[in-house]
Amino acid sequence: MADLTLLRLLHLASPTLPTGAFSYSQGIEWAVECGWVRSPADLEGWLGDQLRNQMARLDLPLVARLHAAALASDDCAMTDWTDLLLASRETRELRDEESNRGRALADLLVSLEVEGAADRKPAIARAQAAGFAYAAARWDIDPRRTLLAYAWSWLENLVIAAVKIVPLGQTQGQRTLARLIQSVPRAIDRALAVEDAEIGAGAPALAIASSLHETQYTRLFRS
């Protein structure tokens, strides 16, 4: 990779990107409260299952298609794939997270003067996956590395959330992350092989945890 492209990839995947990712746990907080996640092994199982199914069969294939739409300047395709992504978010909490982070990322891309971001702000602001894919396309990051960065950002954020609420030590969290990232390349392979008609995944435990987190009595993370 060219140096500038690599640096932009690191920028896009950075946890310091101001999209508010740190304020969400995607159901982990309730999973801890009810006893589903109590240890590093529990967390690895929780996130590993989502990586192999939800991410590999839904999120990552859609990011790949949003990336292709951005490269082709196909606004209709961008809208259609974003519609499918939002329709697949099974709780209000998950949809709100996608939209809130999308608006924050769109504001950032406009402020960074990413080519075309201002004109397409209403479209890319609908979902953070749309803005992520759009920026990657405009910054000449290829599809596979875009998906690797997206998966890494998702995984790191949720491990950090778990470190705070399970609780886990920082070293335990890093060990869990190190084991989980070994499955990321296979998830990317699967995502890139999924046909349009095959995109979709069910995550009942995630949906239950997220919906119950919306009314959890005490919360550290946003709902």
Salt bridges, closest charged atoms under 4 A:
GLU29 OE1 - HIS213 NE2 2.67
GLU44 OE1 - ARG179 NE 2.75
ASP59 OD2 - ARG89 NH2 2.68
ASP75 OD1 - ARG120 NE 2.75
ASP83 OD1 - ARG126 NH2 2.56
GLU93 OE2 - HIS213 ND1 2.59
ASP96 OD2 - ARG92 NE 3.52
GLU97 OE2 - ARG101 NH1 3.04
GLU98 OE1 - ARG89 NH2 2.91
ASP107 OD1 - LYS121 NZ 2.61
ASP142 OD2 - ARG145 NH1 2.62
ASP189 OD1 - ARG144 NH1 2.84
ASP196 OD1 - ARG65 NE 2.62
